[in-house]
Amino acid sequence: MIRLGVATRAESFERMQDPLATRGIEVVKLETTERSVSIGDGDAFPEVDVGFVYPPRLAEGGVADATLGVPWVNDREAVLRSRQKGETIARLNRAGVPVPETVVVSSPADEATLRAAYEQVGSPAVIKPNATTRGIGVTKLTDIDSFLGVCDYLDLVHDYRATGDRSFLVQEYLPNVRDYRVTVLDGSVVGAVERRGDGWVHNVHRGGTPERVELPARYRALAERTARVLDIGWLGVDILANDRRAVVSETNARPTIDDGKYREGFWDEFAAVIESEA
């Protein structure tokens, strides 16, 4: 039996256990945070044949990776290509994948630079931290004064010397969109949900409700092209679409395993990818 090391959130760990066990894969929990690890201790982590996705904290993940010495379905480089929103948007844009009008700001920036960024994107604009998840810190701004005020607060946060990523994105706001989270496995769309909510932010962790949908072919092709460009085998792709256009707003190389979202045969395909890596 193949042993799969999983360092993701509890819900993904629990949801994949039974389906993979029936396919000859044992799911093993990897605890990488909120603990101590003695370097050289061969029993610091359980023995596994392959890892699922690289652990969320890069420093602790590096220790686990070096200690285990196994391949990952999504390795460190894959996670990094998706984790930094500015880099992801830049890579996709260069490859011709449609993305929102975006300006990446390295904090601190003078007022003239900030004003120019806001004017380039247009009003209203969306401001988001470069490396957060779950919709944290995403804000819509409808005037330049509010935008500059938010930038002041970000400047105060970034002034703390230990802050690593001091950049943020300013993006155009697309009205009346349908918000899709699309899951791509090994280059093929295996499931999609439309996220709906009362406000303009539809992220599930901010109160949005996901509903499984059959994705139009053009959006399937867009999600699969995104995964090819980023060269990531297990990827969540966020697509915003209205009557005028569709864009890739973000990606996630650590998407949660969901219930009732995937096409028939998904678990067989998923097991085959793990076996291939192992």
N, C-alpha and C positions, 0 to 999 in steps of 0.2 A: 504493500500500500504506500502511495506517495504521501508525504507529510508536507502540508502547506502552511507556512508561517504567516500569520495575519496580525498586523499591528494597526488595524483600522478601528473605527468606533464599534461599540458593542453590537449595534443593530446589524451591521454587515456580517460580523463574526457569527452571530446567531442564525441569520437567515441562510448562510451558505453551508452550515454544518451538515444538515441532513441530506440535501440534494447532492452534495459532493461525496458524502460517505457512501451512498449507494453506487457511486461511480469510481470507487477505489481510491478516494482522496480523503485523508484525515486532516481536518482543520485544527491547527495548533495556535494557541494564543501567544503572541510575542509582546511581553511587557517591556517597553523601552523608556518610559518616563516615570517620574515620581518613585524612583528606586535608586540604588547604588549598584554599580557593576565593577567587580574586581577584574582588572585586566589580567589575562592569563588563566582565568578560571574557566575551564572547559565546560562547566555546568552552569555558567551564567545565563545561558539561553537554552531552551530545549532543542534537540536535534531536528532539523527540517531539511527537506530536499530542495525546496524552492520557496521564495517569498512572494506575497501577493503584491502589495504596493509599498514602496519605500516609506519608512516611518515618518510621521508628520513633523517632528522636530529633527532638523538636519544633523545637529551635533550628536544627539543621542542615537539617531538613526545610523550615523557613521560608525559608531562603536558597535552597534548590533551587526551592521553589514560586514565590518572587518572581522568580527568574531565568528559569525556564521559562515562566511565565505560561500554563499549560495547565489544563484541568479534570482532576479525579481521579474514578475510579469511587467510591472512598471518600475524601472530602476530610478536612481537618484536623478540622472540627467533628464529622464522623461518627466519626472515630477517638477523639476526646475523649469523646464520649457513651458509648462502650463501654469506654474505657480505665480510667476511675475507677470501681471496683466499687461504691462507696457511692452515687455519683450514678446509676449504672445501676439498682441495686436500688430506689432511691427513685423514679425515673421509672417503672419497671415497676409498682411497688406502687401508685403513684397512679393508674395506668391500669387497675388491677384484675388485673394479671397475677400469678399465684401465685409467690411468692418465699419463701425461708427466713426464719424469724424472725431479724432482723438488728438489731444495734446498731453504729453507727459511732462510734468513739472517736477524739477528737482528742488526741494525746499532747503534753505530759504531762497526765494526769488523776489526781486524788487517789484514794486507796484506796476511799473510799465510792462514788465514781462507777464504778470498776472492778468492785467487788463487785455493785453494782446491775445492771450490764450482764451479768455472768455469771449472776446469779440470774434475770434476765428471760429469757435464752435457755434456761437449764436445762443440766443436766449429763447427758452430756458436751457440750462446746461446741467449735466450730471457730474458730480465730483465723487471720486471713489479712491480709497487707499489702494496702493499698487499690489499688496500681497495679503489682503485679508480674504476670508471666505464667508459663506452664509449670508451675504448681503450686508455685513457689518460696515458701518460708516458710509454707506452709499446715500447721497443726498442730492435732491433736485433743487436748483436755485433759479429764481426767475428775475433777478436783478443784480447788477454789478456790485452794489454795496453789500448785499448779503454774501455774495461770492467772496469778496475781499475779507469779510468778517470771518468766514469759515477758514480761509487761508491763514488768517492771524492765529486762530486756534491751532491749526496744524503746525504752524511755525513754533508755537509754544511747546507742543508735544515733541516735535522733532528736535527741539533745543536740548532735550535730555541726551547726554552724550552716548548712552548705551543704545539709543534707538538705531537699529541697523538700516532699515529701508526708509529713506527720507523723501520718497517720491510719491506722487499721486497723479491720477488721471483726471482730465477734464474732457468730457465726451458730450456729443450732441444728444439731446433728448428726442426720442422717436415717439410720437403720439399714436394712440389707438393701436398698439401692437398686440399680437398674440405672442406669448412668451413660452418657448419650447425648451425643455431639457431633453436632449437626445443622447442616448448611450450607444457608443460604438465599440465593438469588440472585434479585434483582429481585422480591422478595415471595413466592417459591415455593421450597419445600424441594426441593433437587436431590440430596441425599445424606445419609446418616447412618451413624454407626458406634456400636457399643456398646463402651465401654472397660472392659476387665477386667484384674484384677491380684490378686496375693496379699494386698496390704494394703487399707486403706480408701481410699487415694488412687489413682485409676485413670488419672491424667494420663499420656499417652504418654511425656512427657519424664521421668516419674518411674518408668518401668518398666511402665506399663500396655500392654495389647495391644488394638489396635482391630480390630473385626470388623464388616464391613458388614452392615447389617440393614435390613429393610423396617419403617419406623417405623409404629406404630399411628396411625390417623387423628387421634386426640385430641392426640397429641404433635406431629404435623405442624402441626395448627392452632395449638398453643401456640407453636411456633417461629416460624411465619409472623406471628402476632399480635405477638410480641416484636419482630420486624424492622420491622413497621409502626409500633409505638409509638416505637421509636428512630429511625425513618426512615433506615435504613442498608441500602444495596443489596446488599452482599456481607458476610454475617455468619455467624459461628459462634455457635451457641446451645447452652449446656450445660444439659441437663435431667436432674434426679435424680428417679427415680420408684420408689416401692415400692407395696405393696398398698393403702396408705391415700391417697396423694396424689402429685402430680407438681409440681415447682417448677423455675423457671429460676434456676440458681445463679450463672451468669456469662454474659457474651457476649464475643466477640472480633471486632473489626472488621478484623483482619489475619490471618484464618485461613490456614493453610498449604494450598496446593494438594496434594491427595493422589492416590495411584494407586488405581484400581479402586473408587472410592467413589461415583461420581456416576451419575445415571440416564442412560439413552440419550438422546442429543441435547444433553447438557450443553454440549459445546464449541461447538455452534451457538448456544445460548442465551447463553453467555459472550461469544462474539464479537459477538453482537447488542447486548449491553449496552455493550461497549467502543465499537462503532461509533456507538451513540446518544450517548454522552458526547463522542466526538470530533466 
